[in-house]
Amino acid sequence: MNLFPLLSFFASACLASCDTDPLLVVCHKERMQQVPEGWAMGTCVSPSGDRLGYGSRYLIRNGDPWMPVMGEYHFSRYDSTHWLRELRKIKAGGVDVVATYVFWNHHEEKEGEWDWSGSRDLRRFVEAAQEAGLLVILRIGPWGHGEVRYGGLPDWVMEGEWQVRSADAAYLEKVAAWYGAIARQAGGLLWKDGGPVIGVQLDNEYPGPASHLLKLKELAVSAGFDTPFYTRTGWPGLQDSMPFGEMLPLFGAYAEGFWNHSLEPMPGNYREGFHFSQVRTSSDIGSDQFESPVSEDELDARRYPFLTCELGGGMMNSYHRRVLIEESDVLATTLVKFGSGGNLLGYYMYHGGWNPEGRYSNLQESLMTRYPNDMPVKNYDFQAPVGAAGTLRPHYHALRQVHLFIRDFGQWVARLDTFLPDIRPAGLDDTDTLRWSVRSNGHGGLLFFNNYERLNELGSHEVRFRVDGLDSGSLEFPREAVHIRNGDYGFWPFRMELAPGFEVEWITAQPLCRVQDPRGDWYVFFRPTEGVPVELAMPDTQDLKLIPLRAELPASSEHGRIVFGNLEPGRDVVFTLENEESGIRCHLVLLTRKDADRLWKGPFDGLERVMLANAGIVFRDDCVELRPVVSGPAELLLIPMLERSVLADGVPLELERRGGWSRVGIPLDDGDFSVQEIEVEWIQDAGEPREIPIGPFKSKVAMAPVDHDFDLAAKWRIPLPDEVRSNADGEWVLDLEYVGDVLRIGANGELWIDDFYNGRRVEVPLRELATSHGCSLESIGSLELSILPLRPDAPVYLHPSVSARLSRKEPSLELRSVVLKMSRPVTLSVGD
């Protein structure tokens, strides 16, 4: 290494050795991928020769490890005219596969009356997913749950003279017809046909004999579902063993659930989701349907890769249990499963929606249909990364950073085994022992830590780490102990190849993604861990020239490496490494957390580019579509830099250079983004709060109000301004802040959306809901709003921070604000 830039560093301050004893984990050489005999999957090769496969540790694509990201989005719970737009948001979030339930009662409420039209058009949805660049997994049931009436089984199936979810031949005959109907919709769109459908899930959360799932698979294959993957949920435990290789088991974890009967915070074993573990199964998912007090894997679990389908992207609210989800709840549980060996991150839900109209009944789960929970009639927002209104929430941006890293480094990560330290928490009540893990191949890897647990205070730690058993002996880092506070989580690389030929010893910052410019140079992006100084160690070799950009940085040299401390984040390159033989350079960029949340990656003007934008982004047809989220001008910065001019909706923009970035300023006016508070018209005060009945079933939980209860609700009229009718291209979202028990909004006497109060604002997608009710937004003059008061003694669970703000003596009811937001997408393209 050329040391001339370092001479001034040694004159500054050398890093002192740290006396802190490091925390220890012992690794070993990477295990080989095994492909056990006995796999019974379908056709894995597409007409283009693209091949999918599987082994004991990871999925395979064209012979290489494949680590996709999957997100759930229910096509029949969204307006079909906006599917493609929303699927592109999912794709831009770093998701590769969209999973969707196909609910039987959304398509055949009455036997023989099929409905595959509009928002029930499965074929059109799959085609839209393919256009957006997404693969598809269909969860075909017949029982799907999904908080749908009877788990998606039509009333006529529930009332038939057969036993559902059993080997009853009469029931299976109906299932075969159902599978055949789905297969006809998906015909020609399977992987083997060149389509995006790579797999099907059979039933859901099935607790019976394996033979029933095998029979369902037989029916699905007979119907035409010849797919690379057949899957099932890995919970609950089956009554007997599933023959190896018939179905891939997929797992999940939620920070907290709506389905528990308790009104206390964090009941059951949800805290398991915040501990690194070799156990894949969660005992808390679906615990309202079956009791499984212990999380325990099936005996052959390690013969399959660790794949997930239900990492909690958010959480719905039942009437009796209203869980308010925070960004850290989602991120911490995701990173724990990632750091525990997860090689497919799959979220439920990734995009919210609402229940469609039923012809003969409402279509939501309820106590009156003998389910353990009352759910909203319409709302299925799920507090998801992408809300029902299409809003990109904070955890969408935070998760995108993880997904982009996986997209760029997944082939390497998938091969990394998981190792847990010798000293781990003694149990779920141990808040003083740091939770951490290492994924390694015996040379390098990733170090994960999680010092966050929902609704719990964890001790802080002054720590260094030691990884033993590597091919070159032990590695201790960082050079100085770092302070990991309550609430911190993340992962750091060690001996990771940033780009071909460029390896870092370690860096106490989270890697984000990388991109290559036309010259062949690489840019690698990182974000710091809040409160932790960024320390970088590089090997001191003769092959690389180190070109630090800030001469005042302190450094020390020992054990064949050079260590730099206290790196400051920003948009400029911090270090450049140059391969003196090839002349190729690798630039390190350490972004602030704010800029990391604004980081996107996608194609533009013929190249993959990293972008920073204070707006939402989707990629389509080599264009960038910006969706403003704030008033004032938008800004887009790009690496690699652009060589041609940029047009915004065909209008030329000024292109300038900012360091290594190209910068484009995009002027916006009120026609592109606006926020206005709406003056509502009071209609009536609320009457006395209703007496809240308790369900008649064993759950013994509070029951939601029914239609006639809203006769005594507080009511308002919400007028829609003329701009709604004059700006047909705008996306209109009504944003309400209120306090109460239950909120309902509708128009023309029809219910559009409802909400069980949990402290979160309610976002209502106006155009989408109008279209789903068969009318145009321009034809709606006003909306009707009703809110029931919340009794101080209501037997419902609320987040402690929310319940603390409510009166303990008087009913709570307040409409605090009604805001109308409008955004219009701006399309950026390149000129000549």
N, C-alpha and C positions, 0 to 999 in steps of 0.2 A: 504494500500500500504506500502511495506517495504521502509522506508525512509533512510536507512543507506547510499545508494549511493548519497543522496542529500546533506549531511552535508557540503561537501566541496563546493557545488554550492552556498549556502547562503553566504559563506565567499567571494565569488567572487563579484558579483554585482547583486542586485535585480532590476527587471524591474520597472521603474517609471511609475506611472499612467499618462495617457495622457489626456490633457485637450481638445483635439479635439472633437467637437460634432459629434457623429456618424450619418451616413446616415441611414435612417429608412425604413424598409419594415414591413408590418403587414401580418402575415400568419395565418392560422387556421388549424384545424384538417383535415386530408386527406379526400377528397371526396371518396365515394364508387364508384367502377366501376359499371356502369349501362349497362345492355344488353337489350336495347329497343326491343320491338316486331317489327316484320316487316322485319327482315333481309331476303334477297332473294339470298343467296349465294349457291354454289354447295357443293359437298361432301367434308367434312372436315377431314375425318378419312382415314389414309393410311392402307394398309393391315396389317402392323405391329402394328396397334393401335395408332400410333402417330397422335394426334388430333390438328388441328389448329382452332382458333376462333377469335372473335372480340367483342369489347364492345365500350363504349362511350369514353374511355380514352386510351386504349392500345390494341394491339393484344395479343392473348393468345395462348400458346402452352402447351398442356397437363395440362391444368388447371392453369398454372402460367403465369404471365405477360411475354410477349415476345417483345424484342426491337431489331429487326434485323437491319443490315446495308446493303444497296443496292447500287450497282454500275453498270452503263451502259457500255456495250461493244457490238459492232455490229459485229456479226459473219461474215456477208457478206462483211465487210470492213477489213478483215484480212485473211492472208493465213492460210488455214485449217490445214496444217501440224504442225502449231505452236500454235493452240488453247489451247491444254492442258497445255503447258508450261505457256502461258499467264494467263490462268484461275487460275493456282496455284499461280501466283503472286498476282492476285486479292484476292484470299482466304487468303494468308499470310498477306495482308494489313488489315485484320480484317473485310472483307466483307463477308456477309452470303448469299446474294441473288444477282444474276446477272440478269439485265434487258437487253433486246435486242429488237430493232425494227425488224420486218419482213417486209421488203419493197416489195410491190407487184411488182414493175417494175424491181427488181433484179431477179425475178423468172418467170415472164410471160411478157416479153417485147412485144411479139406478141401474140395475143389471141390464146390459145391452144398450144403454144410452151413453155413447162414448163422446168425449169432448177433448179434442187435441187442437183447439183453435186458440187464437189470441195468446194470452200469457200461459196457456196450457200446451202450446205448440212445442213439444220436445225437439222435434226435428230441426225446426228453425233455430232453437237455442243452441243445439250442438253445432250447427253450421256457423252461428255467430261466434261461438267459442273458437272454432277453427280459424275463422277470419281474424280474431283477436290474437292468434298465436298460442292458444291454450290447448292442452290435452284435457280429456274428460274421463271421469269415473262416475258411473251411474249407480246410485244406491237404489236397487229395484225392489226392495222389500221381499215379500209382500207387506210385512210389518216394518214400519220405519221409525215410529215414534215422532221425533221432530216437533213435539208439542202440538200435534195434529189430532183431531177427533179420531178416537180409536186407533191411534198410531198409523193412520192412513188407510185402515181397512174400512171399506164402505159399510154403511148401516146394514145393507142387505146381506153382506157377508157375515157380519156379526150376528144377524138374526136367523141365519140359515140353520138347517138341521144337520150340522156337522160341527166338529171341534176345530176351532181355528188354531193355527200354529202347531199342527199335529200331523200324524201320518194318515189321517182320515182321507180316504180316497176321494170322497166327494169334494172336500175342501181343496185337495191338491189339483183336482180337475179344474176348479175355478182359478187357482194360481197359475196353472199352465196356460189358460186363456189370457190371463193378465200379462204374463211374461211374453206371450206371443204378440200381444198388442204393442208392448214396448219395443220388441225386436223389430216390428214392422216400421215403427217410427224411426228407429236408428239404422234401418237397412241401408247398406252402402257407406255408412259412416264409421264402421269399426276400423281398428288399426289395420287389419288384414286387407281392407278395401282401400286404404289410403286415407281413412278418416281419423279423427282425434280420439275416439273412444278406446281407451286402453284397458278398461277393466270394469267389473261390476261387483258391487257388494251384495251379499245374499242375506236377507233378513237383517236384524239389528238387535244387539244386546240379547241374544237368544240363550236361555239358560237350560235347555233340554238336552236330549241325546244328539250326538254328532250325526247320527243317521238322517235326522230331519234336514239339517243343512246340506248334507250330501245329496238328498233327494231334490232339494231346491236347485242345487247346482246342475243336476241331471236335467231338470225341467228347463233351466235357463239355456243349457247347451242345446237341447232339443229344439228350443225356440229359435236358435240361431246366434246365441251369444258365444261366439268363438273369439275370445279375447286373451291377451297376454297375461292378465292378472285376474284371479278370482279372490275376493277378500271377504273377511268377516271381522267383526269387532272382537278383540281379544278378551273382552269382559262380557258378562260374568263367566265363571268357569262352567264348562259343559259337564253334563252328567257322566260322560265317558270320554275316551280319547278320540281326537280327530286323527285319522290316518295322515301321515306326514305328506306334505306337498300338495294337498287338495286345495287349500285356501291360505292366503297370507293373512296372519292375524295382525290387526292394527290396534293401536292403543291410544290413550289420551290422558289428560289431566286438566282440572279446572281449579282456579284459585278459590272459588266458593260457588255453591249451587243454590238454585231456587227451590229444589225439590225436597230438601230436608224438612221434617215436621217440626223441628226445634225452632224457637224464636230467638235463640242465642247466636252470637257471631261465631263463625268458624267451627261448626259442630263436626262430629265425625273425625275423619283423618285427612282433611284438606291440607293440613300442614305438611303431609308427605310430599306434596307437589313442589315444595320449596327446598327439599333435601335431595342431593345427588344420590343415586341408588342404582343398583344393578337389577332391581325389580321393575318390571315394565307395567304391570297391572295396577290400576287404581281401584280401591274398594268403594270410593265415593260416587263414581259415575253410575247413575241409575239406581241409587240406593233406595229410591221410593218404590221401585218395582221389585227389588229383591234385596235381601240382606246378605252382605259379604263383609264381615267385620275385619277381615285380614286381607291385605294385598298379597296375592300369591300367584306366581306364574305357573303355566302348564309345564310339564316335565321337559317337553322338547322345544321350549321357547327359544333356546340358544341355537337351534338349527335354522332359525329364520332371522332375517335382518330386523332391526328394531325400527318399526315404522309406526307413525301416528296418524290418526284421522280426526281426533277430537281434542286438540289443544285448545283451551278456552280462549277464543278471540275476544270474548266478552261474556255476557250472561243475560238471559231473559229474567223478567220478574214474574213470579207467581203472585197471586193476590196476598197470600199470607207471608211471603218471604221476598223482599225487594232488595236485591243485591246490587249495590253500587260498585262498579268495577273501575279501577284506576289503571293508568298506563303501566305502572310497575307490576301490578298483578299479572298482566299478560306477559310482559317481557321477562320477568323473573322465572315464571313457570316454563316459558319457552326455552330460555337458556339452560335451565336445569335439565330438561329432557335432551337438549342438544348436547350438553356436557356429560350426560349419562349414556351417550352412545346413539341417540336418535339420528337415523339416516334418512328420514323423510319427516319434515315438519308439516303436519296437516292441521288446519284450524277449523273449528266449528264455533261460531260462524265467522266467515271472513267478510261477508257482505250481508247487511240486514235487508228486511223487506216487510211484507204484510200479508195476511191471509186473504185469499181470493173470496169472492162471494160464492156461497153454496146455493144450490137450487132448492134444497129441501131442509137445510139446517145450517147453522154456523159450523165452521170447520176447525175450531180450536179445541184443544184439550180442556176438559172441565170436570169438576166433581160430579156433575149430573150425568156424565158419561162413564161414571165409576172409575175415573182416574184420580190420582192423589192430589191434583193441583187444579186450581182455577187459573187459567191463562187469559191474557187480553183477547178480546174477540178478534181484533184486526192486527194489532201491533206485533211485529217480529223483528224489531230493530236490533235486538240482541247486544246493544252497546258495542257493535262490531267495529273493526278497523275502518270499514267503509259503512257508514250508517245507511238506514233505509232512505234517507234523503240524498244519498250520494256523497255526503260529507266525509272528507278525509280527516280522521281523528288522530290525536297525537300518537297512539300506538300503531297506526298505519305507517307513519313516518319512521318510528323507531324500529318496527319489524322490518321495514324495507332495507334498512342498513344491514341487518343480519342476512336477509335473503340475497342481496347483491353480493355479499361476501361468499355465500354458498354457491351462487351461480358462477363466480370466478374461480373459486378454490375448492369446489365440491369434490372433484375427482381425487384430490389429495386428502381432504377431510374424511371422506367416506371410508378410507382405509385405516383411519386412526382408531386404535382400541381405547377403551375407557379404563382408567385406573383410579381407584379411590385411595385417599391417604390412610395411614395406619390409625391416626387419631381423627375420629369422626364424632359428630354429636351422639351423645349416649342415648338419645331418644328424641321424640317430638317436642319435649319440654325443655331440651337443652338449648338455651339461647346464647351461651357463652363460647361455644366452639365454632370456629369458622367452617362454613360449608364450602367445599371446593373439590375439584376433580381435575384430572389431566386426561386428554386424549392424545395418544402418541403412537408413532410407528417404530419406536425404539431409537430413532435419531432426533426428531423434532416433534412439534405438536402444538397443542393449544392448552392453556391453563384457564379454567373456568372458576369463578367464585360467585357466590350469591349470599349477600348479607342483608337480604330483604325477606320479610315474611308479612303477609297481609295481616293487619291489625295486631302486630306484635312488635315489640322493641327488642332488637338484637344488640349484643355487645359490640363495641368497636375493637379494632385489632391493629397493632403495629406488627407487620409481618414481612418476612422474606420467605422464599420457597426454595426447596431443593428437590430436584428430580433425579432419582437414582436409576441405574440399570440401563442407561443409554449406551449406544455403541461406542461413545467416546468417554464413558464414565459419567460422573455426576455433573449437574449444572445447577448452580445456585444463583438466584436473581430475585429481585433487583439488587443492585450494588448497595443501596441504602434501603432500610426498612420503610415501608409505606403505610399510611394510615387508611384503613378500610373502615368506613363509618357505617352506622346503621342505615340501611337503604341502598347501599352500593351493590352493584352486580356488573358483570361483564366478562370478557375473555381476552387474553393476551397471547400472542404467538411466541414460540421459541424455536430457533433453528428452522424457520420456515422460509421456503424459497419465495421471495416476493415476486420474482419474475425469473425466467430461465437464466441461470448463472448468477443470480443475486440472492444471497441468503443473509438473513438477519439473525444474530444470536438471540436477542430478545428485544421487545419494546413493550413498555407498560402502557399501551394504548390499543384500542380495538381496531383491527383492520376492517376496512369497508369494502373496497373494490379496487380494481386496477384497469388501466386502459393503455393501449399502444398507439403511438402516433405514426404517420406514414413513413417517417425516417426509421422506425424500429425502436425508438426510445419508449420506455415505460413510465407511467405515472401510477403510484400506489398511494391510496388515501387511507388515513386513520382518523380516529376521534379519541380524545382523552377520556379517562374515567374521572368523573367529577371528584375534585379534591385530591387526586393522586398525581404527583409530579410525573411528567413523562420522561422516562429514562430509556435510552437507546444504546444497545451494544452491537458492534459490528466486528466480524473477524478481521484481524490484522494480517492480510495476505498480500502477496506481491501482484496478484492478478487484477485487483481493483484499485482504482484511484478514488479517494474520498474527497468530495468537494463540499464542505459545509458552507452554508450561506450566511451564517452568523458567527463571526470570529470571536465573540465574547463568551461563547458557550464553554463551561468548564468540562474537562475531559480527563480521564486517566487511562493508562495502558497497562494491562497485566494479563497473564495467562493467555496470550495470543489474541487478545481482543482489545478494542478501544471503546470506552463507555462515555456517553454524553448524558448529562443530566439537565433537568429543568427546561426541557424544550417547550417553547411557547407556541400555542396553536395560532393559526392564521390561514390565509389563502395562498401565501407564497410557498414555494418549495423550501423545505428545511435543509435537506441533504440531497446531494446528487452522487450516485455511484457510477463509475465509468469502467467498463471492461476495456482495458488498454489494448487488447488484441483486436477486438471487433469494433471498438469505438461506440458500442451501444451503451446508452445511459439509462439508469433507473432513478427516477426522481421521487422523493418522499414528501407528501403533503399532509400536514397535521391540521385538520380542520377544527374549528370550534364546535361545541355541541350544537349551537344554533345553525351553523352551516351544514353540519352533518344531517340535521333534520330536513334540510333543503336539498340534499344531494339526490340526484337521479342518474340513471344510466340507460342509454338507449340509442337507436340509430338515428342519425341526421346527416344529410348530405353525403351518404355513402359510407360513413364510418360510425362505429360505436363511439359514443362520446359520454364523458361525465359532465353533468350540468348542475349548477346551483341556481335555484329559482325560488322567489317568494310567491309561488303560485303552484297549483296542482298541475301535473303534466300527464298526458298520455301520448303514445307514439303511434302514428299511423301513416302508411304510404310514404315513408321517408319525410314526413312532416312532424312537427312538434305542436301539439295543441295545448295551449296554456289556459288554465281556468283560474281567474283571479280569486283571491281569498281576502284581499285587503283593498281599501281605497288607495288611489294614487297610482303612480307608475309602477309597472312590474319590471323586473330585472332578470336577465338570463346570462350566465357565464358558462363557457364551454371549454373543455380540453378533450382532444386536440383542438387547436384554434381553427376557425373557419377561414377559408380562402375566398369565399364568394359572399356577396351581399345577402342580407336577410330581408324578407318581406313579411309583414304582418297583415294578413288578409289582403295580400297583393300590394300593400303600400311599402315602399322602401324604408328601411330603418338604418340609423347610423351604427356602424360597427367599429368598435375601438379595442385596443389592446390594454389589458390590465395584468401586468406581470406575464405569466404564462397562459392567461385566459383570454379568450375573446369575450367581449361584453356587448350585450345588446340591451338598450333601454327601450321599453315598450310603453308608450303613453296610453293611458286608459281614461275613459270618460264615464259619465253616469250611465251610458248605454252598455258599458262593459261590466260594471260592478256598482252596486248601490246597496245601502242599508237605510231603511226608514222605519221609524216607530209608528205603529198603527194606533189610531184612536178608536177604541172599541165602544160599542153602544150597549149599555147595561139594559137587560130585559127583566130579570127577576132575581131576588135574593134567594139564598138557599133556605130550605126548611130545616126542621130538626134533623140532626144526623140519624140515619137509620140504625136500628138494632142489627148487629152483625151476626148472622147465624153461623153455627159451626157445622161442618160437613158431617153427613150421617155415616161416613165410612171410617175405617180404622185409623185413618190419618188424623181425624179430629182437628182440622184446620179451618180457618175462617173462609167464608164463601164470598165471592165477588158479588157486587150488585147486579141486578137484572134490569131490563129495559124500563119497567115502570118505576124503579127507584129514582130514575133521573127526572121524573116529574117534579121532584122537590130539590133538584140541583140548582145552584146559581147558574144563570145563563147570560150570555152576551152574544151580540151580533158583531162579526168581524168584517167590515167592508173592504173589498179589494180595490185598490186605486186603479185609475185609468191606465197607468203604465203597464199593468198586467196584460191588458188587451192590445196595447200598441207595440209591445216588445215580445213578439212571438218566438224569438230565438233564445230568449233568456231562460235560465233555470231558476225557478222561483221556489224559495224555501221559507216557510213560516216558522219562526223561532219563538217559542213561548217559555217564559219562566213563571212557575206557579207553585203554590203550596195547597195541598188538598189530599183527597183520598184517590179518586179516579177522575180522569179527564176524558172527555169525548169531543171530537170535532167532526162535523159533517156538512153536507150541503144538500138542498132539495129533499130533506127528510131522510137521507141515507147516511149511515155511519161510515166515515172515511178512516179514522184512526182513533185509537184509545190508548190510555196510558195509566199504569198504576204508579202513583207518585213514589219516587225514590231519591229525590233531590237533584236529579239531572234535568236540564232543559229538554224540551220536546221539539224535535225538528220534523216538519211536515212537508213532504215533497208535493207541491201543489199540482203541477202539470201532470206528473205521473199518476197521482191518485185520481185526478179528473178523468184522464184517459181510461184508467182501469174501471171507472164507473160509467163509461160510455158517453162522456161529454167532453167538451173542450174547456180549458181553463178560461178562455176569453168569454165564454157564455155564463160564467159564474159571477154573480154580482157580490155575493157575500157568503161567509161561512157561519155556522152555528157552533157555539162553544158552550159546553156544560161542565161544571166541576162540582163534585160532591165533597162536603167537608169531611175532614179526617178526625175521628173521635180521639180524645187524649188517651182513652183506654182501649183503643183498637188492638186486637190480638194479631198484630202484624210485625214482622221484623223489618227494621230500617237500619242502615249503616249508623253506627254510634254518633258520627259527626252530624248526621242529618237529624236524628231523633233529639239530639241535645239542643237543637234550635227551635223545637216545637213547644208549644204551650202544654203544660201538664194539667191545666185546669179547664181550658176552653177548646172547642173544636178549632182546627186550623183550616183556614181557607183564604187564599189571597191570589189574585192575578197580578203579578208584578210587572210584566212587560210582554208586549206582543210586537215582534220585529219582523219585517219583511225583507228578506235578502234576495238579491238578484245577481247572477253572474252569467256572462256570455262568453263562450270559448273564443279564443283568438288563435288562429292558425298561423304558425310560422313556417315558411318555406324558404328556399334559397333562390336567388336570382342568377343571372348569367355571369 
